[in-house]
Amino acid sequence: MARVPRGVVDEHGRQAVVHDHEGALMALDLETGALLWRHGPPLRPCALRAGSVVALRISPSPTLVVVVLDGGSGADRWVSEPVDLPPWARCTLDDTREFTLRTEPDDGAVVLRWVARSWYGGGAAPSEQVLKESRREAYGALRVDPARTGGVEVLPEAEAPPVRADAAVPPPVPPEAPPYQRPADVLDQSLVGDVRVELARRADSGAVVLRAADPRTGTRRWEVELDRTTPKQAPKLPP
C-alpha cells in the first residue's frame, strides 16, 4: 500500500494522513498541502482506505488496539478490544529495530503484519547465555474490516510470516528523470504519483516539515510543519 513519510495515502493518491512526533494525526490534501483535519495523539496511521483511517493506539501496554476514524472528518468510528503482545513488546510510532509493521489490502479490509524483536541492552559485556536469552522475536497479523464495528480478526500464526524491517522501500524517482541529489535536510521520502513527498528538517529552526516537490526538477509545491522546534535561548545572567 502507498505510503508517505510518517503516514499513509489513500488508494487515489489524493489524501495523506501523517503523524507528528507525539502521534497526533494530520490529514492533508496531497495536491495543495491543505490541512483537512487533526486528531489528538497518540496514534500510528496504518491505512487510509474506502473513506476510513485504520490506526494503532500507541501506549506503554504490550497490546495492539485498533482505532478506526472517518477519513473525511477524523471523527472516531470505533475502537477494538486490546490484542495482547508478548510482555516485552511495544508498538512504536514508526518502524524501529524493536517493532516493524506492514499493511496490505484484503478486499474491503486491511491486514496489519507486525514483527517485534528485542536484544540485550545492558552495558557490560554479557555472556553467550545472556545474549541468547535476550534475543527474542514475535510476529503476527490482524485483519481489520473498517466497515464493521470491532471488526478485528487475529490471523493464525501460519498466515502471519515475519517480514523484514526493510521490506517496504519507498519507490525510486523515475529512471527517466535527470540525476537526483537528495538534499541534506531530507530525512525520508517517497513517490506518490507525480509528487515526491519529503520529510525534512529546517536548518534555521530545527522544525520538521513535510513537503511536496516535483521529482524531476525539485520545485516545491507546498510545505507543512509537523514538529516545531525553537532554538534554545541562553539563560539570562543575574545583574
Summary of the structure (lengths in Angstrom):
residues: 239
radius of gyration: 19.8
end to end distance: 60.3
largest distance: 70.8
contacts: 675
relative contact order: 0.15
helix: 4%
strand: 44%
